[in-house]
Amino acid sequence: MNRRDLIARFQSTGFSPAHRLGQNFLVDRNLAVKLVEMSGVASGDTVVEVGPGFGMLSRVLVERGAVVHAIEKDERLKSHLEGLSQELGESFRWMMGDAVDHPYADLGGSGDCLIVANLPYAITGPWLFKVMSLGFPKVIGLMLQREAAERLMAPVGDKRYGPLGIQLQAAYGLSGMHRVPSSCFHPPPDIESVLFVVKRRENPRRFGKTCYAGMQEVFTQRRKQLAGLLTRKGLDVTRWMELLEKHGLDSRVRPEEVPLAAWIEADELALFGVD
């Protein structure tokens, strides 16, 4: 299916992409192939797909030998997905639902699955947080807003550095990022997009709920000195200062200047409190 085929289908069925659902349908097969290759999908892999739409990416995944577990929110696509399921057979399994509520579609957890998707950009943050709160897929390969991708991989000291990116970097390493022309989608998005692939670390780290909530709170005032923020929270600042000094930092440090390793150690020491 190419752009002409997709638009013809829209015209014949009266289907119109829903802005509220962030629908920008992939119409470039080569790009789907590129994402699948970057994600390292192999025959026999279990792959979760969010928003299969009209099946451009789904077909490429199945052709590669993957078993796809897809979740779609738009009820208008139900009849199309029924037809796609008949076309692709047992290798394509799907359900209707919200990916934020069901980040692994009909799978209970991540296990050794991969996630490969043209993700609706508006759900990136809450969906990714839910994914990592339940498990760590081997690979997460997404078509993503460039700004979001850069924020997720922002280094310490960068104004975009924050809790979600810290959690992602504690569990995954960047495998590849590739610019995507807006012409590869219909309708073309008015923002820059990238293929974004991360691969699970050998020992992925999940922050405790209390630590992650504490990080979120102090990052709301990211430019203020961490010591003052911790004092107002009633925490043991002395232990925090010992940790920061160990990492070459002093009492004037701000949340955005604390490196990943220090946040991990703060979690290990339960410096924000125990779960």
TORKOL-4160 file (C-alpha; in steps of 0.2 Angstrom, whole numbers, padded with zeros to 4 digits, m for minus):
275
<pt num="1" X="0000" Y="0000" Z="0000"/>
<pt num="2" X="0007" Y="0017" Z="m0005"/>
<pt num="3" X="0001" Y="0035" Z="m0003"/>
<pt num="4" X="m0011" Y="0034" Z="m0018"/>
<pt num="5" X="m0018" Y="0017" Z="m0012"/>
<pt num="6" X="m0021" Y="0024" Z="0005"/>
<pt num="7" X="m0029" Y="0040" Z="m0001"/>
<pt num="8" X="m0040" Y="0030" Z="m0013"/>
<pt num="9" X="m0046" Y="0020" Z="0002"/>
<pt num="10" X="m0050" Y="0035" Z="0012"/>
<pt num="11" X="m0060" Y="0042" Z="m0003"/>
<pt num="12" X="m0070" Y="0026" Z="m0006"/>
<pt num="13" X="m0074" Y="0023" Z="0013"/>
<pt num="14" X="m0076" Y="0041" Z="0018"/>
<pt num="15" X="m0062" Y="0038" Z="0031"/>
<pt num="16" X="m0054" Y="0054" Z="0038"/>
<pt num="17" X="m0038" Y="0054" Z="0049"/>
<pt num="18" X="m0043" Y="0060" Z="0067"/>
<pt num="19" X="m0032" Y="0074" Z="0073"/>
<pt num="20" X="m0038" Y="0070" Z="0091"/>
<pt num="21" X="m0030" Y="0052" Z="0089"/>
<pt num="22" X="m0014" Y="0059" Z="0082"/>
<pt num="23" X="m0016" Y="0049" Z="0066"/>
<pt num="24" X="m0003" Y="0051" Z="0053"/>
<pt num="25" X="m0003" Y="0035" Z="0043"/>
<pt num="26" X="0013" Y="0028" Z="0036"/>
<pt num="27" X="0013" Y="0027" Z="0017"/>
<pt num="28" X="0031" Y="0023" Z="0013"/>
<pt num="29" X="0035" Y="0005" Z="0014"/>
<pt num="30" X="0054" Y="0008" Z="0013"/>
<pt num="31" X="0053" Y="0017" Z="0029"/>
<pt num="32" X="0043" Y="0003" Z="0037"/>
<pt num="33" X="0057" Y="m0009" Z="0031"/>
<pt num="34" X="0070" Y="0003" Z="0038"/>
<pt num="35" X="0062" Y="0003" Z="0055"/>
<pt num="36" X="0061" Y="m0016" Z="0056"/>
<pt num="37" X="0079" Y="m0018" Z="0051"/>
<pt num="38" X="0085" Y="m0005" Z="0063"/>
<pt num="39" X="0075" Y="m0014" Z="0077"/>
<pt num="40" X="0083" Y="m0031" Z="0072"/>
<pt num="41" X="0067" Y="m0040" Z="0070"/>
<pt num="42" X="0070" Y="m0058" Z="0066"/>
<pt num="43" X="0059" Y="m0073" Z="0062"/>
<pt num="44" X="0050" Y="m0080" Z="0077"/>
<pt num="45" X="0051" Y="m0064" Z="0087"/>
<pt num="46" X="0035" Y="m0058" Z="0096"/>
<pt num="47" X="0032" Y="m0040" Z="0092"/>
<pt num="48" X="0020" Y="m0027" Z="0100"/>
<pt num="49" X="0013" Y="m0014" Z="0087"/>
<pt num="50" X="0004" Y="0001" Z="0093"/>
<pt num="51" X="m0009" Y="0009" Z="0081"/>
<pt num="52" X="m0008" Y="m0003" Z="0066"/>
<pt num="53" X="m0019" Y="0008" Z="0056"/>
<pt num="54" X="m0020" Y="0001" Z="0038"/>
<pt num="55" X="m0006" Y="m0011" Z="0041"/>
<pt num="56" X="0009" Y="m0004" Z="0032"/>
<pt num="57" X="0021" Y="m0009" Z="0046"/>
<pt num="58" X="0011" Y="m0024" Z="0051"/>
<pt num="59" X="0014" Y="m0032" Z="0034"/>
<pt num="60" X="0032" Y="m0029" Z="0034"/>
<pt num="61" X="0034" Y="m0037" Z="0052"/>
<pt num="62" X="0024" Y="m0052" Z="0047"/>
<pt num="63" X="0034" Y="m0054" Z="0031"/>
<pt num="64" X="0050" Y="m0054" Z="0042"/>
<pt num="65" X="0043" Y="m0069" Z="0051"/>
<pt num="66" X="0037" Y="m0060" Z="0067"/>
<pt num="67" X="0021" Y="m0063" Z="0077"/>
<pt num="68" X="0013" Y="m0047" Z="0079"/>
<pt num="69" X="0002" Y="m0042" Z="0094"/>
<pt num="70" X="m0007" Y="m0025" Z="0089"/>
<pt num="71" X="m0018" Y="m0013" Z="0098"/>
<pt num="72" X="m0029" Y="0000" Z="0089"/>
<pt num="73" X="m0040" Y="0013" Z="0098"/>
<pt num="74" X="m0049" Y="0019" Z="0083"/>
<pt num="75" X="m0066" Y="0009" Z="0081"/>
<pt num="76" X="m0068" Y="0015" Z="0063"/>
<pt num="77" X="m0053" Y="0003" Z="0059"/>
<pt num="78" X="m0061" Y="m0012" Z="0066"/>
<pt num="79" X="m0068" Y="m0020" Z="0050"/>
<pt num="80" X="m0051" Y="m0016" Z="0041"/>
<pt num="81" X="m0041" Y="m0025" Z="0055"/>
<pt num="82" X="m0053" Y="m0040" Z="0053"/>
<pt num="83" X="m0048" Y="m0041" Z="0035"/>
<pt num="84" X="m0030" Y="m0038" Z="0038"/>
<pt num="85" X="m0031" Y="m0053" Z="0051"/>
<pt num="86" X="m0038" Y="m0064" Z="0038"/>
<pt num="87" X="m0024" Y="m0059" Z="0026"/>
<pt num="88" X="m0010" Y="m0061" Z="0038"/>
<pt num="89" X="m0016" Y="m0076" Z="0047"/>
<pt num="90" X="m0011" Y="m0082" Z="0064"/>
<pt num="91" X="0005" Y="m0071" Z="0063"/>
<pt num="92" X="m0006" Y="m0055" Z="0066"/>
<pt num="93" X="m0016" Y="m0054" Z="0082"/>
<pt num="94" X="m0025" Y="m0038" Z="0087"/>
<pt num="95" X="m0037" Y="m0030" Z="0100"/>
<pt num="96" X="m0046" Y="m0014" Z="0101"/>
<pt num="97" X="m0041" Y="m0003" Z="0116"/>
<pt num="98" X="m0030" Y="0011" Z="0123"/>
<pt num="99" X="m0012" Y="0008" Z="0122"/>
<pt num="100" X="m0008" Y="0018" Z="0138"/>
<pt num="101" X="m0020" Y="0006" Z="0147"/>
<pt num="102" X="m0013" Y="m0009" Z="0137"/>
<pt num="103" X="0005" Y="m0005" Z="0132"/>
<pt num="104" X="0008" Y="m0023" Z="0128"/>
<pt num="105" X="m0008" Y="m0026" Z="0118"/>
<pt num="106" X="m0015" Y="m0043" Z="0123"/>
<pt num="107" X="0002" Y="m0049" Z="0131"/>
<pt num="108" X="0003" Y="m0049" Z="0150"/>
<pt num="109" X="0021" Y="m0041" Z="0151"/>
<pt num="110" X="0036" Y="m0038" Z="0141"/>
<pt num="111" X="0045" Y="m0055" Z="0142"/>
<pt num="112" X="0057" Y="m0055" Z="0127"/>
<pt num="113" X="0046" Y="m0046" Z="0115"/>
<pt num="114" X="0050" Y="m0031" Z="0105"/>
<pt num="115" X="0040" Y="m0015" Z="0102"/>
<pt num="116" X="0040" Y="m0008" Z="0085"/>
<pt num="117" X="0027" Y="0005" Z="0081"/>
<pt num="118" X="0022" Y="0021" Z="0072"/>
<pt num="119" X="0017" Y="0029" Z="0089"/>
<pt num="120" X="0004" Y="0042" Z="0090"/>
<pt num="121" X="0015" Y="0056" Z="0096"/>
<pt num="122" X="0003" Y="0063" Z="0109"/>
<pt num="123" X="0004" Y="0047" Z="0120"/>
<pt num="124" X="0023" Y="0045" Z="0120"/>
<pt num="125" X="0026" Y="0050" Z="0138"/>
<pt num="126" X="0012" Y="0041" Z="0147"/>
<pt num="127" X="0014" Y="0026" Z="0136"/>
<pt num="128" X="0033" Y="0024" Z="0138"/>
<pt num="129" X="0031" Y="0026" Z="0157"/>
<pt num="130" X="0018" Y="0012" Z="0157"/>
<pt num="131" X="0029" Y="0001" Z="0146"/>
<pt num="132" X="0044" Y="0002" Z="0158"/>
<pt num="133" X="0033" Y="0001" Z="0174"/>
<pt num="134" X="0028" Y="m0016" Z="0168"/>
<pt num="135" X="0043" Y="m0023" Z="0160"/>
<pt num="136" X="0058" Y="m0020" Z="0148"/>
<pt num="137" X="0056" Y="m0026" Z="0130"/>
<pt num="138" X="0072" Y="m0031" Z="0121"/>
<pt num="139" X="0070" Y="m0017" Z="0109"/>
<pt num="140" X="0059" Y="m0002" Z="0107"/>
<pt num="141" X="0059" Y="0004" Z="0089"/>
<pt num="142" X="0047" Y="0019" Z="0086"/>
<pt num="143" X="0043" Y="0032" Z="0073"/>
<pt num="144" X="0044" Y="0047" Z="0085"/>
<pt num="145" X="0043" Y="0066" Z="0086"/>
<pt num="146" X="0061" Y="0072" Z="0084"/>
<pt num="147" X="0060" Y="0083" Z="0099"/>
<pt num="148" X="0053" Y="0069" Z="0110"/>
<pt num="149" X="0067" Y="0057" Z="0105"/>
<pt num="150" X="0081" Y="0070" Z="0109"/>
<pt num="151" X="0072" Y="0074" Z="0126"/>
<pt num="152" X="0073" Y="0056" Z="0130"/>
<pt num="153" X="0091" Y="0054" Z="0126"/>
<pt num="154" X="0096" Y="0071" Z="0133"/>
<pt num="155" X="0113" Y="0071" Z="0143"/>
<pt num="156" X="0115" Y="0077" Z="0161"/>
<pt num="157" X="0115" Y="0096" Z="0161"/>
<pt num="158" X="0104" Y="0098" Z="0146"/>
<pt num="159" X="0088" Y="0108" Z="0149"/>
<pt num="160" X="0078" Y="0093" Z="0141"/>
<pt num="161" X="0086" Y="0081" Z="0154"/>
<pt num="162" X="0072" Y="0074" Z="0165"/>
<pt num="163" X="0065" Y="0059" Z="0175"/>
<pt num="164" X="0057" Y="0049" Z="0160"/>
<pt num="165" X="0073" Y="0051" Z="0150"/>
<pt num="166" X="0083" Y="0046" Z="0165"/>
<pt num="167" X="0073" Y="0030" Z="0167"/>
<pt num="168" X="0074" Y="0026" Z="0149"/>
<pt num="169" X="0093" Y="0028" Z="0149"/>
<pt num="170" X="0095" Y="0017" Z="0165"/>
<pt num="171" X="0087" Y="0003" Z="0156"/>
<pt num="172" X="0091" Y="0006" Z="0137"/>
<pt num="173" X="0105" Y="0012" Z="0126"/>
<pt num="174" X="0102" Y="0021" Z="0110"/>
<pt num="175" X="0104" Y="0010" Z="0095"/>
<pt num="176" X="0100" Y="0022" Z="0081"/>
<pt num="177" X="0091" Y="0037" Z="0076"/>
<pt num="178" X="0086" Y="0042" Z="0058"/>
<pt num="179" X="0077" Y="0057" Z="0051"/>
<pt num="180" X="0060" Y="0054" Z="0043"/>
<pt num="181" X="0053" Y="0066" Z="0029"/>
<pt num="182" X="0035" Y="0072" Z="0033"/>
<pt num="183" X="0031" Y="0066" Z="0015"/>
<pt num="184" X="0031" Y="0048" Z="0022"/>
<pt num="185" X="0015" Y="0050" Z="0031"/>
<pt num="186" X="m0003" Y="0055" Z="0027"/>
<pt num="187" X="m0007" Y="0068" Z="0032"/>
<pt num="188" X="0010" Y="0075" Z="0033"/>
<pt num="189" X="0014" Y="0080" Z="0051"/>
<pt num="190" X="0019" Y="0098" Z="0054"/>
<pt num="191" X="0034" Y="0092" Z="0065"/>
<pt num="192" X="0050" Y="0083" Z="0062"/>
<pt num="193" X="0050" Y="0065" Z="0065"/>
<pt num="194" X="0063" Y="0051" Z="0067"/>
<pt num="195" X="0065" Y="0033" Z="0068"/>
<pt num="196" X="0071" Y="0030" Z="0086"/>
<pt num="197" X="0078" Y="0013" Z="0092"/>
<pt num="198" X="0084" Y="0008" Z="0109"/>
<pt num="199" X="0090" Y="m0009" Z="0115"/>
<pt num="200" X="0089" Y="m0016" Z="0133"/>
<pt num="201" X="0104" Y="m0015" Z="0143"/>
<pt num="202" X="0112" Y="m0031" Z="0150"/>
<pt num="203" X="0106" Y="m0026" Z="0168"/>
<pt num="204" X="0091" Y="m0013" Z="0165"/>
<pt num="205" X="0087" Y="m0003" Z="0180"/>
<pt num="206" X="0069" Y="0002" Z="0186"/>
<pt num="207" X="0068" Y="0016" Z="0198"/>
<pt num="208" X="0057" Y="0013" Z="0214"/>
<pt num="209" X="0040" Y="0022" Z="0214"/>
<pt num="210" X="0045" Y="0033" Z="0228"/>
<pt num="211" X="0062" Y="0038" Z="0220"/>
<pt num="212" X="0054" Y="0041" Z="0203"/>
<pt num="213" X="0040" Y="0052" Z="0211"/>
<pt num="214" X="0054" Y="0062" Z="0221"/>
<pt num="215" X="0063" Y="0065" Z="0205"/>
<pt num="216" X="0048" Y="0071" Z="0196"/>
<pt num="217" X="0044" Y="0083" Z="0210"/>
<pt num="218" X="0062" Y="0091" Z="0211"/>
<pt num="219" X="0063" Y="0092" Z="0192"/>
<pt num="220" X="0047" Y="0103" Z="0192"/>
<pt num="221" X="0060" Y="0116" Z="0199"/>
<pt num="222" X="0075" Y="0110" Z="0190"/>
<pt num="223" X="0084" Y="0126" Z="0191"/>
<pt num="224" X="0084" Y="0128" Z="0210"/>
<pt num="225" X="0097" Y="0120" Z="0221"/>
<pt num="226" X="0094" Y="0102" Z="0225"/>
<pt num="227" X="0098" Y="0104" Z="0243"/>
<pt num="228" X="0085" Y="0117" Z="0246"/>
<pt num="229" X="0072" Y="0107" Z="0237"/>
<pt num="230" X="0076" Y="0091" Z="0248"/>
<pt num="231" X="0076" Y="0102" Z="0264"/>
<pt num="232" X="0058" Y="0108" Z="0260"/>
<pt num="233" X="0053" Y="0089" Z="0258"/>
<pt num="234" X="0060" Y="0085" Z="0275"/>
<pt num="235" X="0073" Y="0073" Z="0269"/>
<pt num="236" X="0090" Y="0068" Z="0276"/>
<pt num="237" X="0101" Y="0081" Z="0267"/>
<pt num="238" X="0117" Y="0075" Z="0275"/>
<pt num="239" X="0116" Y="0059" Z="0266"/>
<pt num="240" X="0111" Y="0067" Z="0250"/>
<pt num="241" X="0127" Y="0078" Z="0252"/>
<pt num="242" X="0138" Y="0063" Z="0255"/>
<pt num="243" X="0131" Y="0055" Z="0239"/>
<pt num="244" X="0133" Y="0071" Z="0229"/>
<pt num="245" X="0151" Y="0074" Z="0235"/>
<pt num="246" X="0155" Y="0056" Z="0230"/>
<pt num="247" X="0150" Y="0061" Z="0212"/>
<pt num="248" X="0160" Y="0077" Z="0212"/>
<pt num="249" X="0145" Y="0088" Z="0215"/>
<pt num="250" X="0142" Y="0101" Z="0229"/>
<pt num="251" X="0127" Y="0108" Z="0238"/>
<pt num="252" X="0124" Y="0121" Z="0225"/>
<pt num="253" X="0120" Y="0107" Z="0212"/>
<pt num="254" X="0103" Y="0108" Z="0203"/>
<pt num="255" X="0092" Y="0092" Z="0198"/>
<pt num="256" X="0097" Y="0094" Z="0180"/>
<pt num="257" X="0116" Y="0093" Z="0184"/>
<pt num="258" X="0114" Y="0076" Z="0194"/>
<pt num="259" X="0120" Y="0062" Z="0183"/>
<pt num="260" X="0112" Y="0045" Z="0180"/>
<pt num="261" X="0123" Y="0036" Z="0191"/>
<pt num="262" X="0120" Y="0047" Z="0206"/>
<pt num="263" X="0101" Y="0045" Z="0203"/>
<pt num="264" X="0103" Y="0026" Z="0203"/>
<pt num="265" X="0113" Y="0026" Z="0219"/>
<pt num="266" X="0100" Y="0038" Z="0227"/>
<pt num="267" X="0087" Y="0025" Z="0223"/>
<pt num="268" X="0098" Y="0011" Z="0230"/>
<pt num="269" X="0100" Y="0020" Z="0246"/>
<pt num="270" X="0082" Y="0025" Z="0247"/>
<pt num="271" X="0086" Y="0043" Z="0249"/>
<pt num="272" X="0069" Y="0048" Z="0244"/>
<pt num="273" X="0061" Y="0035" Z="0256"/>
<pt num="274" X="0056" Y="0017" Z="0254"/>
<pt num="275" X="0042" Y="0011" Z="0243"/>
